[in-house]
Amino acid sequence: MDFRSALCCALLLVPVAMLLVSADTSSRLYIVYMGEKKHDDPSVVTASHHEVLAYVLGSKDEAQKSIVYTYKHGFSGFAAMLTESQVRIIASLPGVVSVKANTHYQTHSTRSWDFLGLDYKQSSPSDLLKKAKYGEDVIVGVVDTGIWPESRSFDDSGYGPLPARWKGICQAGAAFNATSCNRKIIGARWYADGISAEALKGEYMSARDLNGHGTHVASTIAGGQVRNASYAGLGAGVARGGAPRARLAVYKACWGPGSCSLATVLAAIDDAINDGVDVLSLSLSFQEEEVPGTLHAVQKGITVVFSAGNKGPVADTVQNAVPWVLTVAASTIDRSFPTVMSLGNKEKLVGQSLNHNATVNTDKFHALISAGSCDEQTLSSTNVTGMVVLCSAPWEASSTPTPQGFVNAATRVAKAGAKGLIFAQHNSNILEATDLCRRVMPCVLVDFEIAHRIASYANTVGTPVVRISRAFSIVGNGVLSPRVAAFSSRGPSPAFPAIIKVKTNSCHPSSVDDRFGMRIQAEGSPRKQADPFDFGGGHINPDKAADPGLVYDMDAGEYTKFFNNCSLGPKDDCESYRGKKLYQLNLPSIAVPDLKDSVTVWRTVTNVGPVDATYQAVVGAPAGVNVSVQPSVIRFNGGGSKEATFRVTFTARQRVQDGYTFGSLTWLDGGTHSVRIPVAVRTVIQDFIADTS
């Protein structure tokens, strides 16, 4: 029986009343996912998306009105306006894998790439960026808020003809026409159907970027060299992307303040697959465990890169945790903007700011006042007009996120007529938030120790004063870096705790130590030594990643089985995936969230280094766990297999209901290759209970 016959038979079993106008007449946007098969595949007899809807809605005209987007290139499905009863009917039809309500998501420097060792005029032995031809003719698809094509980052001087494999278009619209694309921005599309009128208010109905996020992301990835870039003189240098010669394909699926509809994102992915992109970048925050379509993009050889999210430093906030996408965290670089504060007692203290052009005269002293938490009651009862206000409330830091606390304080202090703000916070890099103070007043960030010293001075003299100097830039060894940024989301994944995302690394090997040989730190309250739930596999080392020695390869078919058993079905089915736990996926990490007595995990490595090589296993066992690796030595030779399989056995040293402890497994060849993967283990007594305290 072909698909259409099965569909007809299924519909005969549906009560006639359900095919007529149902009681719930209110409709909303739903995503109907119909799996991998394309409805235009000549080898498969399928009903078209319009036919499926026509059976349910009663006519092709109604189906045409209901459908918002059709997905057909990488996967089969559609987005349509449906009532709840219509959803129930469609979900029961043969060939329909899932029906989900449309959801909305949020969008998530001149030195970053140099800091990673990818100097444009690189002098290192590997000369990696030059060998990669600076990304020449790689096509990067950016699904975001659009692009500002006039930016100097997207100048196409010196570029040749478009790659012959490119099949995309340059879709015209408001303030964006065919000439807005060039040999750098080779394609642009935009998706406004199904977006609320509120989100579209004031927007460009085109691929032009009103928000700025998409332009920022695109230039970070593939922006060409822009000389003399700075923030009003701060951080001056040459700004560029990591692959400055790559081509850009822009897909505007996010609107207004950065709200992204799943329906529009899916439409963008579907088009990008057919257009011929090599890489897909989605710097978006998703509550769903998987975006249908990303797996199909990966199966077609497209690398898909997501952000981990901006909900840190709280644990269990990492998003986009499925194994086939690269999930990237945020870290700091070796640059800071010290700002000197001179007190009336001749003491000089240092904070951080972007103070460069405030209206207050930074060459003179101003009256200083300590106002505690700077709440409305305090500021309304105290005259702070013309003063520099110190806001320091460590007792509130645990309940109010640092960025929001700063915004609240800056808004109140400015409204009260102050001439400057010194804001105390834990060690969190929120400098970008101080842009709120631009052209209003200098805003300086300090830690609570410095704040205490300022407050002590202010409260012990009759007329306390302070002078805030302009910020200046420093780079290099004087700055502790890299650190995991405070806002960067942390693991483990609540949906998939057996998967550690390799967050600050797109590839491996990577480093868990900073440039001084000390363990990378993670910003938060307080700052702490980072672990795999903070940095995943570690901080990327591009030169070493280009010659890893060993890789943990994965058959795309394994991803498909995982997707079918874990992403689409109940989570209980996920644990029976192929009769194994999720930690048996051949990932470059091992996480065992339910160690009772003993668990054995299997991994396979593929030799991509010298054909003759011997590797020795070195184990860093998590606390409270014994770890053994068999075999502990693996050998490769030119006449044998390039793959080696080994097993790792974890044995609990004590039966407790505990949290996670961390370790590592490293394969060393005694030469240049050190292949390290992170390990996380949680011992349990009873399933599904995290702690007994």
Helices and strands as residue ranges (DSSP letters): H 3-12, H 16-19, E 28-33, H 49-57, H 60-66, E 67-71, E 77-82, H 84-91, E 98-101, E 104-107, H 112-115, H 128-131, G 133-135, E 139-144, G 152-154, G 178-180, E 185-190, H 197-200, H 213-222, E 226-231, E 234-239, E 247-252, E 254-255, E 259-261, H 262-275, E 279-282, E 284-285, H 294-299, E 303-307, E 326-328, E 335-336, E 338-343, E 348-352, E 366-370, H 376-380, E 388-391, G 394-396, H 402-415, E 420-424, G 431-437, E 443-446, H 448-458, E 465-468, E 474-475, E 483-484, E 510-511, E 521-522, E 528-529, H 532-535, E 539-540, H 542-545, E 550-551, H 556-562, I 563-567, H 571-575, G 577-579, G 582-584, E 590-595, E 598-607, E 613-620, E 625-630, E 633-636, E 643-652, E 660-668, E 674-683
